[in-house]
Amino acid sequence: MEIRLACDIQKDSVVDGPGIRTVIWTQGCPHHCKFCHNPETHSFKGGKVVWVSDVIKEIENSELQDGITFSGGDPMMQPIPCMEIAKRCKELGLNIWCYTGFLFEELLEKPDCVEFLKYVDALVDGKFENDLKSYSAKFRGSKNQRIINVKASLKKKKAVCFREYIVK
């Protein structure tokens, strides 16, 4: 199975979720948020196509990583290959975060996305809104974005945010 990535896998990130993380930057995003910090990831034809198995091998060979973060682009545009990577990461004991411009409620209507979400611990949802940009919104670009406890949310079929990340 293949996945289209924007760039090489980034190791040792400390800004894309808690702890030391490996970030998978997917290519392709339909949202085109104004002032997006990754506009080069918008094209669905950009980046490079790689084998999911190669991404998994690179993660397996990584050391001292606490988790994996899917970002982009929008990983929900490639939920099945992302799910395959996430499934193996769970077996390795890694926690999984995912950033998306879609709202959690919209993803519930997309069966492939729901399957991927079953392996995700935290979902940062919502489009970046420059008018709501905030440096106090931990792990987010704007205050409208939520950090969702995916397991609790799937169980309740509604978004349940992690309390420790709520910005007043």
C-alpha positions, 0 to 999 in steps of 0.5 A, spaced: 500 500 500 502 507 498 501 513 501 503 520 499 507 524 503 509 531 503 516 530 505 521 525 509 518 523 516 520 528 522 523 525 528 524 528 535 518 533 534 516 536 541 511 541 538 506 536 535 503 533 541 506 531 548 513 528 549 518 526 543 514 525 537 515 522 530 511 526 525 508 524 518 506 529 514 501 527 509 500 531 502 494 533 500 489 538 503 482 540 501 481 546 506 486 551 504 486 555 510 488 562 510 495 563 513 496 555 513 503 554 515 504 548 510 501 551 504 506 546 500 502 540 502 495 542 499 496 539 492 494 532 491 499 531 486 505 534 490 510 530 495 512 523 494 509 517 494 512 511 498 510 504 501 507 504 507 511 498 509 517 503 508 514 508 513 513 503 518 520 500 518 523 507 519 518 508 525 520 501 528 528 503 527 526 510 531 529 510 538 526 514 544 520 516 541 514 517 545 509 517 539 507 519 532 503 525 529 499 525 523 499 532 520 499 535 513 496 536 508 490 532 512 491 525 514 484 524 513 484 524 506 488 518 506 485 514 512 487 507 510 494 508 509 494 512 515 490 507 519 495 501 517 501 505 520 497 507 526 495 500 527 503 498 527 505 504 532 499 501 537 503 495 537 509 498 538 506 502 544 506 509 541 501 514 542 498 517 536 495 524 535 492 526 528 491 533 526 485 535 521 481 541 518 475 537 519 471 537 525 470 530 529 463 530 527 464 530 520 469 525 520 463 520 524 460 520 517 466 517 513 467 510 515 474 510 513 476 515 517 472 512 523 476 506 522 483 510 522 480 514 528 480 507 532 487 507 533 488 515 534 489 517 541 488 525 540 485 528 534 486 536 533 480 538 529 478 544 525 481 549 520 486 554 522 483 561 523 488 566 523 483 571 527 483 566 533 491 564 532 494 564 539 500 562 542 497 559 549 493 554 545 497 548 546 499 544 540 494 548 536 494 554 532 488 557 533 483 557 539 477 554 535 481 547 534 479 542 539 484 536 542 479 531 542 479 524 546 478 520 541 476 513 545 471 517 549 468 521 543 467 514 539 464 511 545 459 517 546 459 519 538 460 526 540 466 530 541 470 529 548 475 534 549 481 533 553 480 538 559 488 539 560 488 542 553 482 547 554 484 554 553 479 559 557 
